[in-house]
Amino acid sequence: MSQRVSCDSCGRTFPVASPLAQCPCGGLLGVTQTPAETGAALRRRFDARVGADPAVQGSGVWRYRELLLSGRGPIVAHPEGNTRLYRRDALARYVGVADLQIKHEGENPTGSFKDRGMTVAVTHAVRTGATAVACASTGNTSASMAAYAANAALPALVFVPAGKVSAGKLAQALAYNARTLLVRGDFDACLRLVREASSALGIALLNSINPWRVEGQKTIVWELLQQRGWDPPDWIVVPAGNLGNTSAFGKALRELKELGVLRRLPRLAAIQAAGASPFFKSYRTGFKRRFTMNAETVATAIRIGDPASYDRGVRAIRDTRGVVAAVGDRAILEAKAAVDAAGIGCEPASAASIAGLRQLVARGVVKPGQSVVAVLTGHVLKDSQTVMDWHLGKGRGRNRPVEIEARVSAVEKLLRR
Ligand code: F0G
């Protein structure tokens, strides 16, 4: 197998062993994969590893190593991946398609899909001699990086927007011992800062602009397809913020088509929060104009106004005849309540995929007879404050807790009501 790293902007190429996370010209680096096997042979190789020793062989990420990172050396894995694909009638009815599957990436070791990209990027950082790692984050990337850095005994530096990260995510960064900087500014300011600071200080940058993060995140798509016996659904729906995941999904599908593993590509639907929807605004102009905005949404994970992987996001949508939609905070919270009440649970940003799918069905873009896999990106406990605010708030469908005296009669009285 062979791999090539090159810059999207200036075309310069680098060896796989290069420690660079971004091109000196400022452009994004990407990996071109040329595995030795293709088509059915590749499928058989991946299928043979299912259920094997999960540490590496059967890992939901490293199972696909021919299409990730070549070369020898240690692998920094928890391990990760092997997340479940659920069916729930209540949710299928809620969104309006009969054939709905839910891929829950909140089941990764630190509670979000970020672990899939992080295992590859931290492995690459270790192999190329990194002495410290850094990222900007709305919370999940920092939680994941902090855990993987601790696993590899690397110092970690985290930049997060002060006051705009959920307590659970911030707690993870602290717990895993990352040096945590609360930046007075939004995520976009944090990312600009860390891009400059990591270059200046020689620290490995592990945001999703890092090409190896993208490689790892491709495995969400491969794994869901493998779980379906390589039968592609009509649609894959994913929440979109910085567009790292949208880009990775596009690349995964492109490669699987080029390598003859898939004949037909699912269409991608990328869903943004209305208050953080620069990509959606661009989509509405046919991607003729690029927008940025001051982002604000209850879904703090995707509170991003200037997505770094914009161009790759555009390519992912174009290549898959995809669509972009935006949903309001109210729709996100209602969809989250539906996911939670189905016994699955997710954080607010994840529910954007369900809210977006519901909207796309209502608008006739997704047909009730089509098959859909919706991706949930983060665990319900990532943002418990939003859960409490919702259930202690006013309105239908709330589940208010009741305080009682410690007596059976009090329980009886309550149940009689
Ligand atoms: N869902 C969750 C739970 C996220 O944490 C993120 C991004 C996304 C969706 C969007 O993915 O940025 O690749 O388009 N979180 C990043 C972070 C920004 O710092 O944790 P994206």
Boltz pocket constraint, residues with backbone or C-beta under 6 A from the ligand:
constraints:
  - pocket:
      binder: B
      contacts: [[A, 112], [A, 114], [A, 136], [A, 137], [A, 138], [A, 139], [A, 140], [A, 141], [A, 142], [A, 208], [A, 239], [A, 240], [A, 241], [A, 242], [A, 243], [A, 244], [A, 245], [A, 246], [A, 301], [A, 302], [A, 347], [A, 349], [A, 350], [A, 377], [A, 378]]
      max_distance: 6.0
